[in-house]
Amino acid sequence: MSQLSVTPIAGALGARVEGLDLSETLNEETAAKLNDAFLKYLVLTLPNQSLNAPKMLKLTQDLGGVGETPYLTGLEDYPDVVPIIKEANEKSALTFGAGWHTDFTFQILPPSKTLLYAVDVPPQGGDTLYANLYLAYDALSNGMKDLLEGMTAVHSAVRSYGPDSTMKNHMENMKINNDSAEPALMSHPVIRTHPETGRKALWVNPVYTIRFENMSAAESAPILNYLNDLIINPSFTCRVPWQAGTLTMWDNRCTQHCATSDYQGYRREMLRTTVAGDKPI
Ligand code: SIN
């Protein structure tokens, strides 16, 4: 195998990794180097891979075990591998994941990492944006840090997958199963300490965080809106373009991401898995 090379793609987060074939089992030294790069850059994008559903599943297992994926229907033979597909002839431009979020924060044990592999991409557009939640935390004043330190926030899938959510209507070629009743509420700390780096991250997002614990949604909104705006300050973000064969993995414990809906009339097909996570602290 050639030498692993890691090249940052922005000042805030994100790196391109070359010299690695993810379809082969990683030896201990390479796996350790990859993990070091992941903890440093939070988002790693690896072009020119040759993966498929079973290989992605194996990689996901090796990276910490497969996470649970509610609401989204996976491949028949590999239910933990979810196809994210937009066909060229769809009526809506809206793409899956087109709002800033961290994956599945409504779960008791939200996924630590997500893996996304590009099978088919539009000639232009369809990039994914990422934001660094450590930098957002670091940018807060000491007063705001003190205020948020002891607070918990309530997360729910209601906006995306609740009985009244219309998101699935825009995803004509995905099988999305909304809840028939109001989805469960899940409380997590607003400031999350990363279990491996020990760094603090501002861990709220506009899709799944619905309010602070012991406060109404209206009372929570001014501060949540402020925090959500702060997180996507361009200086805290990077942009990942895709080619067929690109695998990108991101750390849900310290990032948000957002897919762009700028390729209507073209096809985009991705395969997605999540790595099991632990309880946010
Ligand atoms: C996602 O939010 O999981 C999908 C992101 C993308 O398709 O770019």
Residues whose N, C-alpha, C, O or C-beta is under 5 A from the ligand:
A	BS01	SIN	F96 G97 G126 D127 T128 A259
